[in-house]
C-alpha cells in the first residue's frame, strides 16, 4: 500500500508534468544513430551493423556455416575496446587486446585431458 508521503510526491510529479510539459521519466542517453539489417536469405546469409550515441559500434555477417563480426565500445574507464570474433564449427573465437590470455595451468589441464583416456565410471565404482 502506498504511504501518504509517496502519494503526495507522485501527485506533485504528475502535476509538474502536466503543467510544464516535461517528461517525468529519465531520458534515455543510449540511442541508435545508425542501423542496417539484412535478414537471412534462403541460403542463410545475413548481415547487420549499428552504432549508438554512447559509442557502441558493431558489425556482423554470417551464414549457416558460421559468423564473423567486430564490436567496439568505450569502457567505463574511458579505454576504447575493440574485439572481433569468428563463430564456426570450432566454436566462438573472440580476439582482441583486452581479452585475457589463457592461464598456463588451464592449458596444462586441457592437455592432460586430451592425452588421457576417459574413466569408465561404472567400472571405477566397483569394489
ChimeraX attribute file (.defattr): number of C-alpha atoms within 10 A of each C-alpha:
attribute: neighborCount
match mode: 1-to-1
recipient: residues
	/A:1	3
	/A:2	7
	/A:3	7
	/A:4	9
	/A:5	9
	/A:6	10
	/A:7	11
	/A:8	12
	/A:9	11
	/A:10	12
	/A:11	12
	/A:12	12
	/A:13	16
	/A:14	16
	/A:15	12
	/A:16	14
	/A:17	14
	/A:18	12
	/A:19	9
	/A:20	9
	/A:21	10
	/A:22	11
	/A:23	12
	/A:24	11
	/A:25	8
	/A:26	6
	/A:27	7
	/A:28	6
	/A:29	9
	/A:30	11
	/A:31	11
	/A:32	14
	/A:33	11
	/A:34	11
	/A:35	13
	/A:36	11
	/A:37	13
	/A:38	11
	/A:39	11
	/A:40	14
	/A:41	9
	/A:42	7
	/A:43	8
	/A:44	12
	/A:45	16
	/A:46	17
	/A:47	17
	/A:48	15
	/A:49	17
	/A:50	16
	/A:51	18
	/A:52	16
	/A:53	12
	/A:54	13
	/A:55	16
	/A:56	16
	/A:57	19
	/A:58	19
	/A:59	18
	/A:60	18
	/A:61	18
	/A:62	18
	/A:63	15
	/A:64	11
	/A:65	10
	/A:66	16
	/A:67	17
	/A:68	18
	/A:69	18
	/A:70	18
	/A:71	17
	/A:72	16
	/A:73	18
	/A:74	14
	/A:75	10
	/A:76	7
	/A:77	6
	/A:78	8
	/A:79	10
	/A:80	12
	/A:81	15
	/A:82	18
	/A:83	16
	/A:84	16
	/A:85	16
	/A:86	19
	/A:87	15
	/A:88	15
	/A:89	8
	/A:90	8
	/A:91	9
	/A:92	12
	/A:93	11
	/A:94	14
	/A:95	13
	/A:96	13
	/A:97	9
	/A:98	11
	/A:99	11
	/A:100	8
	/A:101	7
	/A:102	8
	/A:103	8
	/A:104	9
	/A:105	9
	/A:106	10
	/A:107	11
	/A:108	11
	/A:109	10
	/A:110	11
	/A:111	11
	/A:112	11
	/A:113	11
	/A:114	10
	/A:115	8
	/A:116	8
	/A:117	8
	/A:118	8
	/A:119	8
	/A:120	8
	/A:121	8
	/A:122	7
	/A:123	8
	/A:124	8
	/A:125	7
	/A:126	6
	/A:127	4
